[in-house]
Each structure stands twice: as C-alpha cells, then as structure tokens.
Amino acid sequence: MQLKRLLERVEVLRAEGALERDVTGIEHDSSRVTSGSVFIAVKGANFDGHDYISDAIDRGAIAIVCENNGFQSHRATKVVVKDTRTAMAEIANRFYGYPSRKMKVIGVTGTNGKTTTAFMLKHLLELQGSKTGLVSTVHYEVGDRVIPASRTTPESLELQSLMDQMVRANCEACVMEVSSHAMMQGRVSGVEFDVGIFTNLSQDHLDYHRNMEEYYRAKREFFRMVESELTASGIVVNSDDPHGQRLLREISIFNVSYGMEGNARLTARNVELRNNGTKCELHTASGTYSASLAPIGRHNIYNALGALGAVQLLDADVGKAVESLSSLAPVPGRLEAIQVGQDFNVVVDYAHTSDALENVLNTLRELTPGRVLVTFGCGGCRDVGKRVQMGEVAARLAHETIVTSDNPRKEPPAAIAAQIQAGYRKVRSDGCLSILDRHAAINEAIHRAKPGDTVLIAGKGHESFQELADAVVPFDDRRHAAEILALLKEEKLELHAA
C-alpha cells in the first residue's frame, strides 16, 4: 500500500517529501523498523518516540509520522499530525483493512470481572460453532495460538494486527477487554464494536484518573462509541451497579440489563453456592432456565449474566449457552485452586481492588467450614486510596491477614504495607502480620492453615512476574504456593515415618 493512500483519512498538518512510496509495515518501536516501514513517533509514560526518529531512519523507515518536530531528512518523508496516537489508530486500521468490520466484535469494560466475562463469552460462542478470538489481561488468542499479553488492551497498532490475524484465522467474532486507559489513549479508536458489556465500577486507577467521575466518563465514552455504530446490536449493562443504572439513562442504544436485584431483563434467582460450582435460576427473554455454573461465587453469576446478555444480542441460542455454563474452564488466576493433597484449600485470585477482594472473601467465607486466611499487598505507583479500603475489607472478612508486597515498583514496600495496616486498624485492634517478602508471606499463611481452612493469595492472579524498584523478576503465586505445599507434604510424611 502506498503512503498517500494510507494517510487519506488522517488529518495531516504538513507533509515534507514524497507520498508515492510503498509501505511494507508500520511500527511505533524504532527497534522493530525495517526497510519500507512507516515509523510513528508516540509519546509514552516513560519514553518519547520522537527521540528515536534518527534510529528509525537509520533502520530503513521511509516515512516518519510525528507531532511538531524539527528533524530534517532527505531519506524519509516527514508527516506532521496533531496527535500521533490518533493518527496511528487510523493508519493501522487502514493498513490492516479494517478487520473489525469482518467479525462481530464484543468489548467488555468495568473495574472487575472483565477477564472472566470475556473468557466465558468466548467459550459460549465457540460451543455454538463461532470461532472466536480473545484479547484479555491474561493472554490473547488467535485461532489455536495463545499469545502472551503485553497489557489488557494493546496499542492500536498491535490491536489491529491481532484482529487482522483473527480474520485470517477465520474467526467470526472477537471478544476484547477494553480498559479505561485504552479509551483515554485511543487504543480502540476505529474499532467497530457490535456489542459493549459493562460489568461494574468501583475505585481503581485513581492514580491515572483524577476522580471517580473522570473514571466513569472514560467508561461511558466506550458505550458512546458503540452507540455511534449504525450496525451495533446494543449494550449489556449490570443494572445492580449504580454506575450501570446511570449508564442506562445516558446511553440510548438498545440494551440488555442484567442483575440479581430489581427488574433487569436478564436475572438470576434462587442462587445456591457450592464448592463444586453454583446453581441458579436464569430468567431471560427466551425463557427461564435452571443453570449450573462451573465457577464458584456470586460475582461469577454476574459475569455469566453479562456473557449471556451478549449471546442474546448476537441472536445466538441462549438455551444452548445456558447449558454450556456447566463446562466453563477455570480462568487462570481467578479463584484458581492449588491442590497438592492438603486438607485445606489454597486459592489464588487476581483481586486487587476492595470490591474484588470483598467478593472473593465473601464467597470463600460462605464455602469454608473453617477459617479464611488472606495474604495480599497493593501495587506501588498506583491508586493510593484503595490501600486503606482493602485493609478494611480484609479486617472485616478474613480471620487472619498477612500483608505483603504486590508489585511495589518504585515505592518502599513497607510504606505501602503501613497504609493497608492503617485500614485494617480502623476495623480491628488485634493487628495483622506484615511479611514483605511475598514468598515468605505465602509460606507463613499456608503453615498457619488447619484442616478445613482456606488460604487466599490475592492481588496478582495469573501474573508470572513481580515489579521491584527498577527490576522485573519472575514470580508466580501459583508456583510458589504449589512448591510450599509440596514441601509441607514431604515434611508431614517424614514426621509420620519417624
């Protein structure tokens, strides 16, 4: 494709050099540039692509898309735009042939539940014969390929490439998590969504958004995107959430509301929580069904309702989808059980907000005959306000709490732990243990457990790394828990043999 055609829908402020040049690829990382590439200089949180223009030209870039910049080159065409992120989204969309027009695209947004809802929906659609791609916090799926996820919603360039690969793999649908960061940074700009799902909204990311109102508006903007698509089927909204109720008032496109309270269009009643799943009665537009869900917890009923709402809007078989709920595979790092033959439960979960922690602890309290022990921390250089809140939740709902490090990044781990403990002390005066070494904290929690207890390791879920100061080191809660349990088993066998 020629550069001139690639720029047809881009608002170009100034172009210097030839536009009749063949483009072989698009990059925003100068180290990936090859001969014939267009390099788009994007400003990020830590790096500015404009500082790497010379490197991109040396590597063979035939054009540079940038904001006001004084570079001069006879080797590369200079294209000046107001906002390179906006330009990148359009250029990528055009380069890959507008892939979202060739599939049904379902976006899932909200503070908690995005990943599980997305995994559920992919499962339900595929069991109806619709090959479905996935863009999630855990990983991306293109046909039979599983690709490690760089972030919840990738940059527009990677996203359009992923969707193009899905089209080439004969996917008929794409289920995508849409983060508020992605909305604010234009990563999903140009994606033509058929359905949008709203799970819930609670405090998170207030290091990025100035307040909850701004956070809500970032989410609302996604649904306005869906509303603007003439071919969109509608939106699916959790009407038990106050922000969901507001969204239903402010967005006029056809909607499917869902919940366990009030008069939603899609509801769950007579809920029974069990250790091996959840039973409930589902009331839908096509009838009432008795349902068995493989995942445990009331919060997972909400996730299932969100997925079923999308199934309904896509005119798929709701009855068949309800039957499929019993065969849902576990989502990595979401209430994931670690079992090495011990007589108590160990569960790893991604819960890293106060609402998510409360949901998981409530579920485990209901299903655990003994005590619930929790170990968790909070991320550094992120929303500070939720630390006290999470400490309060742990104090209310866990029998024992061990505060540890999550991803402290450049903050002192002890300072983060102190803020969590301050929240804990608002509720209880007995204090809670603080062990900043995460492995040692997990080890302590497991060794304190008695038969019938549950140990919850919260905050990181599927993550296989830990961010410490300027280093990223391997760390997987599931692996560490399994290793500790295996050693504990050996110790007990040796003691018994003696």
N, C-alpha and C positions, 0 to 999 in steps of 0.2 A: 504494500500500500504506500502511496506517495504521501509525503509530509503535508502537502497542500490539502489533500482530502482528509487527512487525519485531524486537521485544525478547523474544518468547516464550521463546526458548532462551538468552537472555543472563542471567547471574547479576547482577541489579540490586540494589545495596545500598540505594539510596534514589532516589526519583523525586519531583521537585517540579514541578507543573504538569500540564497536560492531556496524556493519552496518545492521545486520539482525534483525532489530527491527521494529515492526508495528507502523505506524504513523496514528494518529487519526485526526490531524489537524495541521495547520501552523499559526503562529502568529508572528507579529513584535512588539506587545504591550504586555509586560510581564503580565499586569493585566488581560489579556484575556486567558492566558495559562491554560490548564487543563491537566490532566494525559494523556500522549501519544502524546502531542504536540511537534512539532519542533519549537524552538524559533530562529528567525533570527534577529541578532543584527544590526540594521541600524542606521547610523549617520544622524540626522536631524539638522534643523537650531537651535533648542532650546535644544534638548535632544540627548543623545547618547545611543543607545540600549545596548552597551557594559557595561554600568553602571548598567544594570538591569538583567544581566545574573544570578546572585545568586538568585534573586527573581523568575526568570522563572524556575530555577531548583527546588526551594522550592515548586513551584506550580505544579510540575509534568512533566516538559519538559524532554523528553527522548533524545533530541539532541539539540545542540547549533551550529548554523551556524554563524561564526564570522570572522572578519579580525584578523590580528595578535594580540593575546591576551594571557595573562599569566595565565588565570584561570585554575584550576585543579579540576576535579570532577570524582568520581567513579560512580556517578548516571546518568550522561548524556554523550553521545558521543559528542566529540568535532570535528567540521568540519571547517577547516580554508580555506577561499577563499580570493581572491584578493579584490573583491568588493561585498559586501553583497547585494547591490541593484540589481546588475546584476544577482546574484545567486537567489535572491528572485523571480525575474520575471520568470526565467526558472522553479524553483521549483513549484511556484504557477500554472504556465501553465500546467505542468505535473500532478500535484495533481488533478487539475480540468478537466483533459482530453482534453486539447487544444480546449476549447469551440469556439474560433473564426473560427475554421475550419468547424464548424457545422452551421454557419449562414453567411449571407452576412454582412460584417462589413464596414461601411462608416465613415471615420474620417473627421471632419470639423476643420480647423485651420485658424487663422488670428487674427488680432487685434480686429476688431469689426465685429459684425454680426454672430458670431459662434452660439450663442444660438438660435436666430430667425431662421437661416438657418436649424439648427438641428430639431427644433420643426416643421418647415414647411415640411421637408423631411419625418419625421415620419408620419405626417398627410397624405401626398401624398401616401406613401407606404401602409399605413393601409387602405385607401379608395380603394386600388387595391387588398385588401384581404391578404396582407402580414403583419402578426403580427410582430410588431417592438418594440424592447427595446430602451431605451434612457439613455444616460449618458451626463448630462448637468450641467451648472453652477447653474441652478435653482433647479433641483432635478433629481433623477434617476427614471426611470420607468421600471418595470419588470412585464410584463403581466398587470394585473389590479392594481398592487401595486405601490404606489408612495413613494419613499424613500428620506428623506432629504439628500441633497448633502453636503459632507464634504469639497469638493473643486471641481473645474471644472473637472479635470481628477484625479480620486483617485489613491492611491498607487497600484502597480501591483497586490498585493495580493487581495485587495478589488475588483479591476477591473476584475480579472479572476473569482473571486467568483460571481460577478454580472453577467458576461456573462454566467457562468455555470447555474445560476438561470434562465436566459433568455432562454437558451436551454431547460431546464426542463419545462419552461412555454410555450414551443412550439413556441418560437419566430423564425421567419425565417430571421430576419435582426436586426442589432443593429446600431443605429446612435450615434456617440460619438464625443463630443468636445475634441480636442487634444490641450492642451496648450503648449507653448514653455517650461514652467517649466517641464511639463510631459516628453517632449522629452529629455531635459537635464538631468533629473533624472531617465531616463529609465523606467518610469511607464508603457509605452505602448510597451516595449520590448517584442517580442514574439507574439504580436497580429498580425494576418494575415489580413491585410486590403484589401478589394476588390476595394474600391474607396476612393480617397482623394479629399477634396474640399478646395480650397484656396479662402478666402473672400477678404482680403486686408491686408496691413501692414502700420502702422503709429506708431509714437513714443509712447511707453509704456514699462513698465518693465525694464527701463534702470538702475534701482537700482540693478537688477539681471544680466542682460546682460550688458557688458561693453560699447557697442555701437550698432548702428542700423545694422551694418554688422553682428555682432555676433547674434543679434536677428533674422535677415533674415536667417542666416545659420541654426539656430535651427529649423526654419520652413521648410527650404529646406530638412533637414535631414528626416523629416516625409515623404516627397514625394519620397525620395530615398528609404525609407522603402517600400512604395507602389510599386515603380518601381522594386524592387527586388523580389516581389512576382510573381511567374510564372502564378498564376491563377487570378491576378488582372485584372480588367476591364479597368482601366485608371484613369485619374485625371481630375478634373473640376477646371478651373482657371479663375479668374477675370482679363481679359486682359486689362481693363481700368486702372488698377493699375500698376505703373512702376515695382514694385517688382513681380507682376504676369507675366509681359512680360519677365522679367529676368528668372523667374521660367520655363516658356515655352521653353526658349532657353537651359536651363541647365538640364531639365528632359526629357528623350527621350521616355517615355511610351506614348501610345495613349492618347490624351487629347481632352476635350471639352472646348473651350474658351468661355467666356461669357462677355457681356457688353452692354453699350448703345452708345458706340463710336467705330469707326474703323470697322474692318471686322471680328468680332468674329463669331464663329459657332452658337452661341445662342445669339440672340439680342432682345432688347426691343425698340420699336419706338413709336412715337405719344403718348407720356405719358400725361395723364390728372390726376392731383391730385385733390381729392375731400375730403370733411370732413368725408364721409362715406366709403372711400376706394380709390382705384387707378385703372384707366383704361389704358390699353396699347395694343399694337400690338406685339405679340411674333413671332419671326422668328426662326424656329427650323429645324432640319434635316428632320423631318417628315411633315413639312408644316408650314403655317402661321395661327396664331390663334388670335382672339380677346379675351383679357383676362380681368377679373375683380378680383382685389386683395382686400381682406378684410382689410389688414393692410395699413396704410397710409404712404406716404413718398417715395422719390426716392430711398433711401438706402434700403428700403424693396423690391423694384424691383430687386436690385442686389441680395438680399438674396433669392428671389424666383427663379431667374435665376440659382443660384448655386444649389438649390434643384432640379430644373428641369434637370440640366445637369447630376446629379447623377441618376435621374429616367431614362434618356436616356441611360446612360452607363449600367444600370442594365436591359436593354431591357424591361422595363415596358411600359405601354401605356402613351405616352406623352400627347396625346389629352385629355385623361381622367384626367391626372394630372393637366392640364391647367384648366379644368372645376372645379377641386377641390380647386383651389386657392381662389375662392369666399367664401368658407366655412371655411377658416382658423380661428381657435380660437385665441384670443389675447394671446400673450406670457406674463406671469407675469412680471410686472416691465419694460416692453418695450412699450413706448408711451401708458401707461395704463391711461385711463381717470377716474377721480374721480368725480362723479356727485351726488350731493345732492340737486338738484333743483335750483342751482345758475345760473345766467345769464351770466356767463363767464366760460371759460374752465380751468380745473386744470389737469395737466398731470404729471405722474411720469415716469421717464426713467432712465435706468442704465448708460447712457452716462457718462463715466469717463475718456475719452481721448479728446484731442482737436478736432480730426476728428469726433468722435461720437457726441460731443456737437454741432459742426458746422452742421452736417447732420440734427440733430433734430431741431435746431433753424431755419435752412433754411426751413424745412418742415412746422413748426408752423408759420413762417412769411408768407408763401405762403397761408396758410389756415385761418389765423386770421384777421378779419376785423379791430380789434383794436390793442392794444399794446401787446407785448410779454415781460413778466417779468420772470426772472430766478433767482433761488437761488440754489447754489451749493458750494461744497468745494473740496478739494483734500485729498487723503489718506496720512497719515503720514508714515514715514519709507518706502516710495515707491519712484518711479521715481520723482525726484525734478524738472526736466527740463520742464515737461508738465504743471506745475502750471502757469507759465508766459504765456504760449501758450493759456491755457484755459481762462485766464483773457482777453487776446486779442480777442479771439473769442466772448466772452460774450459782450465785449465793442462794437464790430462791429455789432452784430446781435440782441442783446436784447435791448429793450427800457429802461429797468431798471434792475439792477443787485444787488442782495444781496448775499454777500459772507458769508458762514457759515462753520461749521465743517462737515467733512465727517466721516472718521474713523481716527482720529488724532493719535491713538496709543500712542507711547511714545514721540511724538514731541509736542511742545507747539502749540495749535490751532491758537493763534494769529500770530505766525511766518509763518505758512502755509498761512493764510489769507493775510498777508502782501505781500507774493510772488505773489499771484493771483492778488492782487490790483496793484502791480507793472506792471504786464502785461496789466491790464485794462488802466492804466495811459499812456501807450505807444500809445493808440488809442484815448482816450478821456480825457479831462481835468476836466469833471464835477464831477469826483469821484464816488465811489459806496459805498453803505452802507455795513457795516460789523456787523453781529449779530452772534456771535459764538455759542450760544445755538440754535441747529437745529430746535427745536420745535418753538422757538420764531421767527426764520427767516422765517419758513413756514407760521406762523401766520401773520407776517408783510406783506409778499408777497401777501397772499390771501386778506388781508384787504385793500391793495392798488389797487386791481384789480377793473376795471369798466366793465359795460356791453360790451360784445364783445371782451374783452381781453383774453389772455391765460397766465396762470401761469405754468411755467415748474419747477418741483422739480427734479434736476438731480444728478446723481452720484451713488445712492445706489439701485434704482430699486426695485427688489424683496426682498432685504435683510431685515431681521427682527431683526437686532441687530446693535449696534454701539460699536466700539472698542475705549475705552477711557483709556489711560495710561495702567494700568495692569488689567482693568476690561472690561468685555463684558456685555453690558446692552441691554435689549430689546428696539428696536426702529424700527418701520416700517413707512416709509414715507407715505404710502397709508392710514394707520390707523390714523396717526396724521392729515393728510390733511382732511380726512372724518370727524373726530371729530371737527376740527376747522370750517369746512363748516356747520356742523350741528348746532353748537353754533351760527354761524353768521346768519343762517336761523331763529333760535329762537329769536335772538336779533331784526331782522327785523320784525318778526311777532308781537313781543311785542311793538315795536315802532309804527307799523301800528295800533295795537289795541288801543294804547294810543291816 
